[in-house]
Amino acid sequence: MYGDSATTRKILTELGDTWAIVGLSSNRHRVAYGVADVLQRFGKRIVPVHPKAETVHGEQGYPSLEAIPFPVDVVDVFVNSDLAGPVADEAVTIGAKAVWYQLGVVDEAAYERTREAGLDMVMDRCPAIEIGRLR
């Protein structure tokens, strides 16, 4: 597992409350939809990032990270592992503070690049599970 408990806690409690969720759409049957709901209930501002740029949970969506017109603290990644590396690179480019790869999303090379760029990163974990453990 990449990202120890201290890093997980730091991302969830200290790095800011604006979370861009890559792969979030209005499909209520997708895991990202439920995770976004949990994050909102815990006070996070979610920003849907999906090619369709749909509004989800009352928040305007954007087609890419670069299209978001305000700072993002954490980039939460719900894409296949083979597509996740470029998303982490984009997170570095936009000045995010951390990257979170969801359960099942693993890219060791992207983890190393992201950490070398100075961002915190957690891989193969779910923030909806971890945030519940903080209370």
RAGI-V322042 format. One record per residue. RES is the residue in one small letter. NEAR is the number of other C-alpha atoms within 12 Angstrom. Layout:
res->[RES	RES]
near->[NEAR	NEAR]
//
This chain:
res->[m	y	g	d	s	a	t	t	r	k	i	l	t	e	l	g	d	t	w	a	i	v	g	l	s	s	n	r	h	r	v	a	y	g	v	a	d	v	l	q	r	f	g	k	r	i	v	p	v	h	p	k	a	e	t	v	h	g	e	q	g	y	p	s	l	e	a	i	p	f	p	v	d	v	v	d	v	f	v	n	s	d	l	a	g	p	v	a	d	e	a	v	t	i	g	a	k	a	v	w	y	q	l	g	v	v	d	e	a	a	y	e	r	t	r	e	a	g	l	d	m	v	m	d	r	c	p	a	i	e	i	g	r	l	r]
near->[21	28	30	17	22	17	27	34	25	28	34	39	26	18	25	23	28	33	42	51	49	45	38	41	35	27	19	15	11	16	24	36	29	26	38	42	29	23	32	26	17	24	17	32	29	40	45	42	38	31	18	19	24	24	22	31	28	16	26	25	30	28	24	27	38	24	22	31	15	17	25	35	36	44	53	49	49	41	32	20	24	18	20	33	29	25	40	47	31	33	43	32	23	26	25	36	36	46	57	49	44	36	27	21	30	31	33	23	19	33	35	23	24	35	26	16	22	19	33	39	47	43	39	31	29	31	44	28	22	30	25	18	13	17	10]
//
